[in-house]
Amino acid sequence: MASSIISSATTTTTVVSPQWLFGHLQAPDLVIVDCRFALNDPEWGQQQYNRGHLPGAYFLDLNRDLSRPVSLHGGRHPLPDPMALADKLNQIGLTAQTLVVAYDDARFAFAARLWWLLRWLGHERVAVLDGGLPAYLAAGYPLSPDIPPPRPGQFVPQVQSEMVVGIDGVRASQDLPDVVLIDAREQERYRGEREPIDPIAGHIPGAVNYCWKNVTDEQGYLRSPQALQTYWSEVAPAREIIVYCGSGVTACVNLLALEAAGIKTAKLYAGSWSDWCSYLV
């Protein structure tokens, strides 16, 4: 079963190694999802997938599959409609027993979005590929251009609404001493020194900065649970942790790392800075 698969794969329920994944490619209760994406070239991920991907992997696109269309507010990558995403997951064979392994080539930047979305929909049997595609290739494992056929699924979403905070919830939490607001962007964006995407630079008042890239090493491997517990030690006592980034995507890397550290109090401000600053222009 997937539960035994994931427990035997790693010491956490957040990552699996390339070696483990390659050895289980034929497992009937495994679904692999390629999440590669480039913000400056939205078609790049699909093109890379078509050229070659992990054998048997399906592709889900950040814009088309893992987000809903953009509107005036709600950020640049609003959360997808749960039933629409569930329909796509049912086309790639998701059941309650399925272990989903998501991967990208960007230190979990997009794979973690799917990891979080599945948990938001009530499916906890999900992990990301540690080290991503670069680690898989470095181990000498092959890619395939073959597109797998659809597989019938039986997934019924059970939305965990408590995992998400909207702008009103963020505003209400700003003066609460036992709530921590984390900005997951790079320091220069947090400080307002550079803003390459959104119309206004800066951060939400009261937020502290924990850049999403810091939870992995230079090769893109998730740091150990012990190292992550140390990294998060100052925020761990909070009653509630709210994480945001530019549009609710890379914040999920921090959420994954908080989970790996055993911290269960973190939520996503899905609209993130792109939603927050849409009320300021």
C-alpha positions as CSV (number, residue, x, y, z in Angstrom):
1,M,0.0,0.0,0.0
2,A,1.0,3.6,-0.5
3,S,1.3,4.2,3.3
4,S,3.9,1.5,3.6
5,I,5.7,2.7,0.5
6,I,6.1,6.2,1.8
7,S,7.1,5.1,5.3
8,S,9.8,2.9,4.0
9,A,11.1,5.4,1.5
10,T,12.4,8.1,3.8
11,T,12.5,9.2,7.4
12,T,9.9,11.9,6.6
13,T,6.7,12.0,4.7
14,T,7.8,14.9,2.5
15,V,10.6,13.6,0.3
16,V,11.6,10.4,-1.5
17,S,15.1,9.8,-2.9
18,P,15.8,9.3,-6.6
19,Q,17.1,5.9,-5.9
20,W,14.0,4.9,-4.1
21,L,11.7,6.3,-6.8
22,F,13.6,4.7,-9.7
23,G,13.2,1.3,-7.9
24,H,9.5,1.8,-7.5
25,L,8.6,3.2,-11.0
26,Q,6.3,0.2,-11.7
27,A,4.5,0.3,-8.4
28,P,0.7,0.2,-9.1
29,D,-0.1,2.6,-6.3
30,L,2.4,5.3,-7.4
31,V,1.7,8.4,-9.6
32,I,4.5,10.6,-10.6
33,V,3.8,14.2,-11.7
34,D,6.2,16.5,-13.5
35,C,5.7,20.1,-12.3
36,R,8.4,21.9,-14.2
37,F,7.6,25.5,-15.0
38,A,9.3,28.8,-15.9
39,L,7.6,32.1,-14.8
40,N,9.1,34.0,-17.7
41,D,8.2,31.3,-20.3
42,P,4.9,29.6,-19.4
43,E,5.1,27.0,-22.1
44,W,8.7,25.9,-21.2
45,G,7.6,23.2,-18.7
46,Q,5.3,21.5,-21.1
47,Q,8.0,21.6,-23.8
48,Q,10.6,20.1,-21.5
49,Y,8.2,17.4,-20.4
50,N,7.4,16.5,-24.0
51,R,11.2,16.1,-24.7
52,G,11.7,13.8,-21.8
53,H,10.5,13.0,-18.3
54,L,10.6,10.4,-15.6
55,P,9.1,7.2,-17.1
56,G,5.4,7.1,-16.6
57,A,5.2,10.7,-15.3
58,Y,2.2,12.9,-16.0
59,F,2.5,16.7,-16.4
60,L,0.5,19.3,-14.5
61,D,1.0,23.0,-15.4
62,L,1.2,25.7,-12.8
63,N,-1.0,28.1,-14.7
64,R,-3.5,25.7,-16.3
65,D,-3.9,23.0,-13.7
66,L,-2.5,24.2,-10.3
67,S,-4.1,27.7,-10.4
68,R,-7.4,29.3,-11.4
69,P,-7.6,32.3,-13.8
70,V,-6.3,35.6,-12.4
71,S,-8.8,38.3,-11.5
72,L,-8.5,41.8,-10.0
73,H,-7.7,40.4,-6.5
74,G,-6.6,37.0,-5.3
75,G,-3.0,37.1,-6.6
76,R,-1.2,35.9,-9.6
77,H,-1.7,32.2,-9.0
78,P,-5.1,31.9,-7.2
79,L,-5.8,28.4,-5.8
80,P,-7.5,26.2,-8.4
81,D,-11.1,25.2,-8.2
82,P,-11.1,22.0,-6.1
83,M,-13.4,20.1,-8.3
84,A,-11.5,21.1,-11.5
85,L,-8.2,20.0,-10.0
86,A,-9.8,16.8,-8.7
87,D,-11.1,16.0,-12.2
88,K,-7.5,16.3,-13.5
89,L,-6.2,14.2,-10.7
90,N,-8.8,11.5,-11.5
91,Q,-7.5,11.5,-15.1
92,I,-4.0,10.4,-13.9
93,G,-5.2,7.6,-11.6
94,L,-5.4,9.2,-8.2
95,T,-7.1,7.1,-5.5
96,A,-7.1,7.2,-1.7
97,Q,-4.2,4.6,-1.8
98,T,-2.1,6.4,-4.3
99,L,1.3,7.8,-3.4
100,V,1.9,10.9,-5.5
101,V,5.5,12.0,-6.1
102,A,5.9,15.5,-7.6
103,Y,9.2,16.8,-9.1
104,D,10.6,19.8,-10.8
105,D,14.1,21.2,-11.4
106,A,13.8,24.3,-9.3
107,R,14.5,23.3,-5.6
108,F,10.8,22.3,-5.1
109,A,9.5,25.7,-6.3
110,F,6.6,24.1,-8.2
111,A,6.5,20.5,-7.0
112,A,5.8,21.8,-3.5
113,R,2.8,23.6,-4.8
114,L,1.3,20.3,-5.9
115,W,2.4,18.7,-2.6
116,W,0.5,21.4,-0.7
117,L,-2.6,21.4,-3.0
118,L,-3.0,17.7,-2.5
119,R,-2.9,18.0,1.2
120,W,-5.3,20.9,1.0
121,L,-7.7,18.6,-0.9
122,G,-7.3,16.0,1.9
123,H,-4.8,13.6,0.2
124,E,-1.8,13.2,2.5
125,R,0.0,10.5,0.6
126,V,2.2,12.8,-1.4
127,A,5.9,13.6,-1.4
128,V,8.4,15.5,-3.6
129,L,11.5,14.1,-5.3
130,D,14.5,15.1,-3.2
131,G,17.0,16.9,-5.3
132,G,14.5,17.1,-8.1
133,L,15.2,16.1,-11.7
134,P,18.9,17.1,-11.5
135,A,19.5,14.5,-8.7
136,Y,17.6,11.9,-10.7
137,L,19.8,12.5,-13.8
138,A,23.0,12.7,-11.7
139,A,22.2,9.2,-10.5
140,G,22.3,8.0,-14.2
141,Y,18.6,7.2,-14.5
142,P,16.8,7.6,-17.8
143,L,14.1,9.8,-19.1
144,S,11.3,8.9,-21.5
145,P,9.4,10.9,-24.2
146,D,6.5,8.5,-24.0
147,I,3.2,10.2,-22.8
148,P,1.4,7.8,-20.4
149,P,-2.3,7.2,-21.2
150,P,-5.0,8.4,-18.8
151,R,-5.7,6.2,-15.8
152,P,-9.1,6.1,-14.1
153,G,-9.0,7.6,-10.6
154,Q,-11.4,7.6,-7.7
155,F,-10.4,10.7,-5.8
156,V,-13.0,12.7,-4.0
157,P,-11.6,16.0,-2.6
158,Q,-12.1,17.0,1.0
159,V,-11.0,20.6,1.2
160,Q,-9.1,21.4,4.4
161,S,-10.2,25.1,4.5
162,E,-8.3,25.7,7.7
163,M,-5.0,25.4,5.8
164,V,-5.7,28.7,4.0
165,V,-5.8,32.3,5.2
166,G,-7.2,35.2,3.2
167,I,-6.3,38.8,3.3
168,D,-8.8,39.5,6.1
169,G,-7.3,36.8,8.2
170,V,-3.8,38.2,7.6
171,R,-5.0,41.7,8.7
172,A,-6.6,40.3,11.8
173,S,-3.5,38.4,12.8
174,Q,-1.0,41.3,12.5
175,D,-1.3,42.5,16.0
176,L,-1.6,39.0,17.6
177,P,1.6,38.1,19.5
178,D,1.2,34.4,19.0
179,V,0.9,34.5,15.3
180,V,4.0,34.7,13.0
181,L,3.7,36.0,9.4
182,I,6.5,34.7,7.2
183,D,7.6,36.2,3.9
184,A,9.2,33.5,1.8
185,R,10.7,35.7,-0.9
186,E,14.4,36.6,-1.4
187,Q,15.7,39.3,1.0
188,E,15.9,42.1,-1.5
189,R,12.3,41.6,-2.5
190,Y,11.3,41.5,1.2
191,R,13.2,44.7,1.8
192,G,11.6,46.4,-1.2
193,E,14.9,46.9,-2.9
194,R,13.8,44.9,-6.0
195,E,10.4,43.9,-7.3
196,P,10.6,42.2,-10.8
197,I,6.9,41.1,-11.0
198,D,4.4,43.0,-8.8
199,P,3.6,46.7,-9.2
200,I,4.6,47.6,-5.6
201,A,7.8,46.6,-3.7
202,G,8.0,45.8,0.0
203,H,6.4,43.4,2.4
204,I,3.4,43.0,4.6
205,P,3.9,44.9,7.8
206,G,5.0,42.7,10.6
207,A,6.3,39.9,8.4
208,V,9.6,38.2,9.0
209,N,11.8,36.9,6.2
210,Y,12.6,33.2,5.7
211,C,13.6,32.8,2.1
212,W,12.3,29.6,0.5
213,K,15.7,28.7,-1.0
214,N,17.2,28.3,2.5
215,V,15.5,25.1,3.3
216,T,17.4,23.2,0.6
217,D,21.1,22.9,0.0
218,E,22.9,24.1,-3.2
219,Q,22.1,20.8,-4.9
220,G,18.4,21.1,-4.1
221,Y,18.1,18.5,-1.4
222,L,15.9,19.2,1.6
223,R,17.9,19.9,4.7
224,S,17.6,17.3,7.5
225,P,14.7,17.4,9.9
226,Q,17.2,18.4,12.7
227,A,18.6,21.2,10.6
228,L,15.1,22.4,9.8
229,Q,14.1,22.3,13.4
230,T,17.0,24.6,14.2
231,Y,16.2,26.8,11.3
232,W,12.6,27.3,12.4
233,S,13.3,27.4,16.1
234,E,12.3,31.0,16.6
235,V,8.9,30.6,15.0
236,A,8.1,27.1,16.1
237,P,6.4,28.2,19.4
238,A,3.8,30.3,17.6
239,R,0.2,29.3,17.9
240,E,-0.1,29.9,14.2
241,I,2.3,30.5,11.3
242,I,1.1,32.2,8.1
243,V,3.4,31.9,5.1
244,Y,3.3,34.0,1.9
245,C,5.5,34.7,-1.1
246,G,4.8,36.6,-4.3
247,S,1.8,34.5,-5.5
248,G,1.4,31.5,-3.2
249,V,3.8,29.2,-5.0
250,T,7.2,29.2,-3.4
251,A,5.7,29.7,0.0
252,C,4.7,26.1,-0.3
253,V,8.4,25.2,-0.2
254,N,8.5,26.7,3.3
255,L,5.3,24.9,4.2
256,L,6.9,21.6,3.2
257,A,10.0,22.4,5.2
258,L,7.9,23.3,8.2
259,E,6.1,20.0,7.9
260,A,9.4,18.1,7.6
261,A,10.5,19.8,10.9
262,G,7.4,18.5,12.6
263,I,5.7,21.9,12.8
264,K,1.9,21.6,12.1
265,T,0.7,25.1,12.7
266,A,1.5,26.7,9.4
267,K,-1.0,28.0,6.9
268,L,-0.8,29.6,3.4
269,Y,-1.8,33.1,2.5
270,A,-2.7,31.9,-1.0
271,G,-2.9,35.4,-2.6
272,S,0.4,36.4,-1.0
273,W,2.1,39.7,-1.8
274,S,0.5,39.9,-5.3
275,D,-3.0,39.9,-3.6
276,W,-1.9,42.2,-0.8
277,C,-0.5,44.9,-3.0
278,S,-3.5,44.7,-5.4
279,Y,-5.4,46.6,-2.7
280,L,-2.7,49.3,-2.6
281,V,-2.5,50.4,-6.2
